[in-house]
Amino acid sequence: MQTNLIDSFKDTAEGREADAILRTCVHCGFCTATCPTYQLLGDELDGPRGRIYLIKQMLEGQPVTEKTQLHLDRCLTCRSCETTCPSGVKYHRLLDIGRKFLNERVGRPLGQRVVRGLLQEALPRPWIFRPAVAAGQLLRPLLPQVLADKMPTAAPGQSQGWPERSAHPRRMLALAGCVQPGLAPNTNAATARLLDKLGISLFEAPEAGCCGALRFHLDAQEAALADMRRNIDAWWPHVEPTEGRGVEAIVMTASGCGAHVKEYGLLLKHDPAYAAKAERISALTKDVAEILAAEADRLKPLLAAKAQPPLKLAFHSPCTLQHGQKIKGVVEELLAAAGCELTPVADPHLCCGSAGTYSILQPALSRQLRDNKLAALSAGAPKLIVTANIGCQTHLQSGSAMPVRHWVEIIEERI
């Protein structure tokens, strides 16, 4: 694709990156076949190819309007198009650049600014989020449907506790994250108990917080970069200790956080104070599925030693796992080794509609995607649904009477 970006932008770091991405696109249209919003709306501008053209026109100086903003807002950033693209177009990075460029030129109505501002400030802060959830549960009948759907109908699942006195020579860090501790506290605890049985100590750095993905995708990229730098500072003493051995890995139990932290090196590459550290952090970051797959020779005998009845379940692979991190089939293999029967799921590449705050900002599209996904997951009559990301877990649970859990809990329970 030929480009002619405006002079004031083309020689900036983001301009050069955008130009390179645009030039890789051959506008073949394969991406439209796997785009969830194009499938629902049938509008070329609500598919990757159409959005790429909108961004190209904008960066070349053509007028931008609220209509442009609407079509870019409707993108889930699921990255299914990247998996499909034969040319390797880094669509999500072009979208990040395009949204930033657009939002500097097109304002938002007051209502949108207020909602986005509240999400940016409340969700990343557990001391605000947890009381807000508790209040939301009490007031659930009075809330708008989009917010009522996000409120757990019962108290969050209780953690069974982290292993006591886990002091193995092998050590790994875990990210607590922002909403997961309040909604699913057992996820990291189950991971810690499981790794303890494999001779690995897992711990969290209390100073670390939100991974930055939430603010990054809410028009607050500078605030997101600050979140990322804070996490690097919190982790660095454990990564490069002055004495002894550093941690082997930084373990992610939420695939959305994992996909973002793995890009710290890319997003901070122009920061002289953090570029090298960010690259190191990204290299150490592993999804819990990658950790357990690497320990399979020790994990599988533990699973085989404790006979368990077969468990029929459906696995939803989050977009951030299969498209963002390119991890496919790993969780399914681990669950099969644990004696689980995985039911077939139609169109497993499609997004469930959670997509961070998308389910709040685009409720109608999100709900339709959720219901379609639940129909596909339920078709094989499983006993429960498992997934790998807290956003997907809570979003799917909001529309399902069937339990939706993190898959690592199932593995830990069957040892």
C-alpha positions as CSV (number, residue, x, y, z in Angstrom):
1,M,0.0,0.0,0.0
2,Q,1.5,3.4,-1.0
3,T,1.4,6.1,1.6
4,N,1.9,9.9,1.8
5,L,1.8,10.8,5.5
6,I,1.6,14.4,6.5
7,D,5.0,16.0,7.0
8,S,4.5,16.9,10.7
9,F,3.9,13.2,11.5
10,K,5.8,11.0,9.0
11,D,9.3,11.6,10.6
12,T,8.2,10.9,14.2
13,A,8.8,7.5,15.7
14,E,5.1,6.7,15.5
15,G,4.9,8.0,12.0
16,R,7.7,5.8,10.8
17,E,6.1,2.8,12.6
18,A,2.7,3.5,11.1
19,D,4.1,4.0,7.6
20,A,5.9,0.7,7.8
21,I,2.8,-1.1,8.9
22,L,0.6,0.5,6.2
23,R,3.1,-0.5,3.5
24,T,2.8,-4.2,4.5
25,C,-0.9,-4.3,3.9
26,V,-1.9,-5.6,0.4
27,H,-5.6,-5.0,1.1
28,C,-6.5,-8.6,0.2
29,G,-9.5,-8.7,2.6
30,F,-8.7,-12.0,4.2
31,C,-9.0,-10.3,7.6
32,T,-12.7,-9.5,7.1
33,A,-13.6,-13.2,7.2
34,T,-12.4,-13.5,10.9
35,C,-13.4,-10.0,12.2
36,P,-16.2,-10.3,14.8
37,T,-17.6,-6.8,14.2
38,Y,-17.6,-7.1,10.4
39,Q,-19.5,-10.4,10.8
40,L,-22.1,-8.7,13.0
41,L,-22.4,-5.4,11.1
42,G,-21.4,-6.2,7.5
43,D,-19.8,-2.8,7.1
44,E,-16.4,-2.6,5.5
45,L,-15.5,0.3,7.8
46,D,-16.2,-2.0,10.8
47,G,-13.6,-4.5,9.5
48,P,-9.8,-4.4,9.7
49,R,-9.3,-3.4,6.0
50,G,-11.8,-0.5,6.3
51,R,-10.2,0.7,9.5
52,I,-6.8,0.6,8.0
53,Y,-8.0,2.8,5.2
54,L,-9.6,5.2,7.7
55,I,-6.3,5.5,9.6
56,K,-4.3,5.9,6.4
57,Q,-6.6,8.7,5.2
58,M,-6.3,10.4,8.6
59,L,-2.5,10.2,8.7
60,E,-2.4,11.6,5.2
61,G,-4.2,14.7,6.3
62,Q,-7.8,14.0,5.2
63,P,-10.6,15.2,7.5
64,V,-11.4,13.2,10.6
65,T,-14.8,13.1,12.2
66,E,-16.8,11.5,14.9
67,K,-17.7,8.8,12.3
68,T,-14.1,7.9,12.1
69,Q,-13.9,7.7,15.8
70,L,-17.0,5.5,15.9
71,H,-15.6,2.8,13.6
72,L,-12.3,2.7,15.5
73,D,-14.1,2.6,18.8
74,R,-16.0,-0.4,17.6
75,C,-12.8,-2.5,17.1
76,L,-12.4,-5.0,19.8
77,T,-8.6,-5.2,19.3
78,C,-9.0,-8.9,19.4
79,R,-6.2,-9.3,16.8
80,S,-8.0,-12.2,15.0
81,C,-7.2,-10.3,11.8
82,E,-3.5,-10.6,12.6
83,T,-3.7,-14.3,12.9
84,T,-5.4,-14.5,9.5
85,C,-3.3,-11.9,7.7
86,P,-0.9,-13.5,5.2
87,S,1.3,-10.3,5.1
88,G,1.9,-10.0,8.8
89,V,0.3,-6.6,9.2
90,K,0.7,-5.4,12.9
91,Y,-2.8,-4.1,13.0
92,H,-3.1,-3.6,16.7
93,R,-0.1,-1.2,16.7
94,L,-1.5,0.8,13.8
95,L,-4.8,1.0,15.7
96,D,-3.0,2.2,18.8
97,I,-1.3,4.9,16.8
98,G,-4.4,5.8,14.9
99,R,-6.6,6.1,18.0
100,K,-4.0,8.4,19.7
101,F,-3.7,10.6,16.6
102,L,-7.5,10.7,16.3
103,N,-8.2,11.5,19.9
104,E,-5.9,14.5,19.8
105,R,-8.1,16.0,17.0
106,V,-11.6,14.8,17.7
107,G,-13.2,15.5,21.1
108,R,-15.7,13.3,22.8
109,P,-19.1,14.2,24.3
110,L,-19.2,14.9,28.0
111,G,-20.9,11.6,28.8
112,Q,-18.2,9.6,27.1
113,R,-15.5,11.5,28.8
114,V,-17.0,11.0,32.2
115,V,-17.4,7.2,31.7
116,R,-14.0,6.8,30.3
117,G,-12.5,8.9,33.1
118,L,-14.2,6.8,35.8
119,L,-13.0,3.6,34.2
120,Q,-9.4,4.9,33.9
121,E,-9.3,6.0,37.6
122,A,-11.4,3.3,39.3
123,L,-10.6,-0.1,37.7
124,P,-6.8,0.0,38.1
125,R,-7.1,0.8,41.8
126,P,-8.2,-2.2,44.0
127,W,-9.0,0.1,46.9
128,I,-11.6,1.8,44.8
129,F,-12.7,-1.2,42.7
130,R,-13.4,-3.7,45.5
131,P,-15.8,-1.4,47.5
132,A,-17.4,-0.4,44.2
133,V,-18.2,-4.0,43.4
134,A,-19.6,-4.6,46.9
135,A,-21.8,-1.5,46.5
136,G,-22.8,-2.6,43.0
137,Q,-23.9,-6.0,44.3
138,L,-26.2,-4.3,46.8
139,L,-27.6,-1.9,44.2
140,R,-27.7,-4.3,41.3
141,P,-31.5,-4.1,40.6
142,L,-31.2,-0.3,40.3
143,L,-28.2,-0.2,38.0
144,P,-28.3,0.2,34.2
145,Q,-28.2,-3.2,32.5
146,V,-24.7,-2.8,31.2
147,L,-23.4,-2.3,34.7
148,A,-25.7,-4.8,36.3
149,D,-24.3,-7.5,34.0
150,K,-20.8,-6.8,35.3
151,M,-21.8,-7.3,39.0
152,P,-21.2,-10.8,40.4
153,T,-24.5,-12.3,41.6
154,A,-22.7,-13.8,44.6
155,A,-19.6,-12.9,46.6
156,P,-16.3,-13.5,44.8
157,G,-14.9,-17.0,45.0
158,Q,-12.8,-17.4,48.1
159,S,-9.1,-18.2,47.8
160,Q,-8.1,-21.5,49.5
161,G,-4.9,-19.7,50.5
162,W,-1.3,-19.6,49.2
163,P,1.1,-22.4,50.2
164,E,2.7,-21.9,53.6
165,R,6.5,-21.6,53.9
166,S,7.1,-22.0,50.2
167,A,10.8,-21.4,50.0
168,H,12.1,-23.4,47.0
169,P,15.3,-22.4,45.3
170,R,13.3,-21.8,42.1
171,R,11.3,-18.6,42.3
172,M,8.8,-16.8,40.0
173,L,6.9,-13.6,40.3
174,A,3.2,-13.2,39.7
175,L,1.2,-10.2,38.7
176,A,-1.8,-9.7,41.0
177,G,-3.4,-7.2,38.5
178,C,-6.2,-4.8,39.3
179,V,-9.6,-6.5,39.1
180,Q,-8.7,-10.2,39.4
181,P,-7.9,-10.1,43.2
182,G,-11.3,-8.7,43.9
183,L,-13.3,-11.0,41.5
184,A,-11.3,-14.2,41.5
185,P,-8.8,-14.3,44.3
186,N,-8.3,-18.0,44.0
187,T,-6.7,-17.8,40.5
188,N,-3.2,-16.7,41.7
189,A,-3.5,-18.7,44.9
190,A,-4.3,-21.9,42.9
191,T,-1.3,-21.2,40.6
192,A,1.0,-20.8,43.7
193,R,-0.2,-24.0,45.2
194,L,0.3,-25.8,41.9
195,L,3.7,-24.5,41.3
196,D,4.6,-25.3,44.9
197,K,3.9,-28.9,44.2
198,L,6.4,-28.6,41.3
199,G,9.1,-27.2,43.5
200,I,8.6,-23.5,42.5
201,S,7.9,-20.6,44.8
202,L,5.5,-18.0,43.5
203,F,5.1,-14.6,45.0
204,E,3.7,-11.1,44.2
205,A,5.4,-7.8,44.4
206,P,3.0,-5.6,46.4
207,E,4.2,-2.4,44.7
208,A,3.1,-3.7,41.3
209,G,-0.4,-2.9,40.1
210,C,-2.4,-2.7,36.9
211,C,-0.4,-3.8,33.9
212,G,-1.3,-0.7,32.0
213,A,-3.5,-2.2,29.3
214,L,-6.7,-0.7,30.6
215,R,-5.5,2.9,30.4
216,F,-3.6,2.3,27.2
217,H,-6.8,1.4,25.4
218,L,-8.8,4.2,27.0
219,D,-7.1,7.2,25.4
220,A,-4.7,7.5,28.3
221,Q,-1.5,6.1,26.9
222,E,0.9,8.4,28.9
223,A,-0.8,7.2,32.1
224,A,-0.5,3.6,30.9
225,L,3.2,4.1,30.4
226,A,3.5,5.4,33.9
227,D,1.7,2.2,35.1
228,M,4.2,0.1,33.2
229,R,7.3,2.0,34.6
230,R,5.9,1.5,38.1
231,N,5.6,-2.3,37.6
232,I,9.2,-2.5,36.2
233,D,10.4,-0.6,39.2
234,A,8.5,-3.0,41.5
235,W,9.8,-6.1,39.7
236,W,13.4,-5.1,39.0
237,P,14.9,-5.9,42.4
238,H,13.6,-9.5,42.0
239,V,14.7,-9.7,38.3
240,E,18.2,-8.4,38.9
241,P,18.9,-8.8,42.6
242,T,22.1,-7.5,44.1
243,E,22.8,-10.8,45.7
244,G,21.6,-14.3,44.8
245,R,19.6,-15.5,41.9
246,G,16.8,-13.6,40.1
247,V,13.4,-15.0,39.4
248,E,13.0,-17.4,36.5
249,A,9.9,-15.8,35.1
250,I,7.1,-13.3,35.6
251,V,3.9,-15.5,35.5
252,M,0.7,-14.1,34.1
253,T,-2.6,-15.8,35.0
254,A,-4.7,-13.2,33.0
255,S,-3.9,-13.5,29.4
256,G,-4.9,-9.9,28.8
257,C,-2.2,-8.7,31.1
258,G,0.3,-11.2,29.7
259,A,-0.2,-9.9,26.1
260,H,0.4,-6.4,27.3
261,V,3.4,-7.0,29.5
262,K,5.1,-8.9,26.7
263,E,4.9,-5.7,24.7
264,Y,6.6,-3.5,27.4
265,G,9.8,-3.7,25.5
266,L,8.1,-2.4,22.3
267,L,6.1,0.3,24.0
268,L,9.0,1.7,26.0
269,K,11.7,1.2,23.4
270,H,12.1,5.0,23.0
271,D,12.5,5.6,26.8
272,P,16.2,5.7,27.5
273,A,15.7,5.1,31.2
274,Y,13.5,2.1,30.8
275,A,14.0,0.6,27.3
276,A,16.5,-2.1,28.3
277,K,14.7,-3.0,31.5
278,A,11.4,-3.2,29.7
279,E,12.9,-5.6,27.1
280,R,14.1,-7.8,29.9
281,I,10.7,-7.8,31.6
282,S,9.0,-8.7,28.4
283,A,11.4,-11.6,27.8
284,L,10.8,-13.0,31.3
285,T,7.0,-12.8,31.0
286,K,5.2,-16.1,30.5
287,D,1.6,-17.1,30.6
288,V,0.9,-19.8,33.2
289,A,0.2,-22.2,30.4
290,E,3.8,-21.8,29.1
291,I,5.1,-22.4,32.6
292,L,3.2,-25.6,33.1
293,A,3.9,-26.9,29.6
294,A,7.6,-26.5,30.3
295,E,7.1,-28.5,33.5
296,A,5.0,-31.2,31.8
297,D,7.4,-34.0,32.6
298,R,6.9,-33.4,36.3
299,L,3.2,-32.3,36.1
300,K,1.8,-35.2,34.2
301,P,2.9,-37.9,36.7
302,L,1.3,-35.9,39.5
303,L,-2.0,-35.8,37.5
304,A,-1.8,-39.5,36.8
305,A,-1.1,-40.4,40.4
306,K,-4.5,-39.1,41.6
307,A,-7.3,-40.9,39.8
308,Q,-10.1,-38.5,39.0
309,P,-13.4,-39.1,37.2
310,P,-13.6,-37.5,33.7
311,L,-14.7,-33.9,33.7
312,K,-16.6,-32.6,30.7
313,L,-15.9,-28.9,30.0
314,A,-15.6,-26.3,27.3
315,F,-12.6,-24.1,27.0
316,H,-12.8,-20.5,25.7
317,S,-9.4,-19.4,24.5
318,P,-9.2,-15.6,25.0
319,C,-8.1,-13.5,22.1
320,T,-5.2,-12.3,24.1
321,L,-4.0,-15.9,24.5
322,Q,-4.5,-17.2,21.0
323,H,-4.1,-14.1,18.8
324,G,-2.1,-11.8,21.1
325,Q,0.4,-14.3,22.6
326,K,0.0,-16.9,19.8
327,I,-0.5,-19.7,22.4
328,K,-2.7,-22.3,20.9
329,G,-3.5,-25.9,22.0
330,V,-1.4,-25.7,25.1
331,V,-4.2,-25.3,27.7
332,E,-6.2,-28.0,25.9
333,E,-3.3,-30.5,26.2
334,L,-2.9,-29.8,29.9
335,L,-6.6,-30.2,30.6
336,A,-6.7,-33.4,28.6
337,A,-3.7,-34.7,30.7
338,A,-5.8,-33.9,33.8
339,G,-8.5,-36.2,32.6
340,C,-10.8,-33.5,31.2
341,E,-13.0,-34.1,28.2
342,L,-13.1,-31.0,26.1
343,T,-16.3,-30.4,24.1
344,P,-16.0,-29.0,20.6
345,V,-16.6,-25.2,20.2
346,A,-17.6,-23.7,16.9
347,D,-15.6,-20.7,15.7
348,P,-13.1,-20.8,18.6
349,H,-11.2,-17.9,17.0
350,L,-14.0,-15.4,17.6
351,C,-14.0,-12.9,20.5
352,C,-16.5,-13.3,23.4
353,G,-17.0,-9.5,23.5
354,S,-15.3,-8.7,26.8
355,A,-12.2,-7.0,25.4
356,G,-11.3,-5.0,28.5
357,T,-13.8,-2.2,28.9
358,Y,-15.5,-2.8,25.5
359,S,-18.4,-4.6,27.2
360,I,-19.2,-1.3,29.0
361,L,-18.5,1.1,26.2
362,Q,-20.1,-1.0,23.4
363,P,-22.7,-3.0,25.3
364,A,-25.0,-4.0,22.5
365,L,-22.2,-5.5,20.3
366,S,-20.5,-7.0,23.3
367,R,-23.7,-8.7,24.5
368,Q,-24.4,-10.2,21.1
369,L,-20.8,-11.5,20.9
370,R,-21.1,-13.0,24.4
371,D,-24.4,-14.7,23.6
372,N,-23.0,-16.2,20.4
373,K,-19.9,-17.4,22.3
374,L,-22.0,-18.9,25.1
375,A,-24.1,-20.8,22.5
376,A,-21.0,-22.2,20.9
377,L,-19.5,-23.2,24.3
378,S,-22.7,-24.8,25.6
379,A,-23.4,-26.8,22.4
380,G,-21.5,-29.8,23.7
381,A,-23.3,-29.9,27.0
382,P,-20.3,-29.3,29.2
383,K,-20.5,-29.3,33.0
384,L,-18.6,-26.0,33.2
385,I,-16.7,-23.4,31.1
386,V,-13.1,-22.6,31.7
387,T,-11.0,-19.7,30.3
388,A,-7.7,-17.9,30.8
389,N,-8.6,-14.3,31.4
390,I,-10.5,-12.6,34.2
391,G,-12.3,-10.3,31.7
392,C,-13.6,-13.2,29.7
393,Q,-14.5,-15.1,32.8
394,T,-16.7,-12.4,34.3
395,H,-18.2,-11.4,31.0
396,L,-19.2,-15.0,30.1
397,Q,-20.4,-15.6,33.7
398,S,-22.7,-12.6,33.4
399,G,-24.8,-14.4,30.7
400,S,-24.5,-18.0,31.9
401,A,-26.0,-20.1,34.7
402,M,-23.1,-22.6,34.1
403,P,-20.0,-21.9,36.2
404,V,-17.1,-20.2,34.4
405,R,-13.7,-20.6,36.0
406,H,-10.0,-20.2,35.3
407,W,-8.6,-23.4,33.9
408,V,-5.6,-23.5,36.2
409,E,-8.0,-24.1,39.2
410,I,-9.1,-27.3,37.5
411,I,-5.6,-28.5,37.1
412,E,-4.7,-27.8,40.7
413,E,-7.8,-29.5,42.0
414,R,-7.0,-32.7,40.1
415,I,-3.6,-33.3,41.7
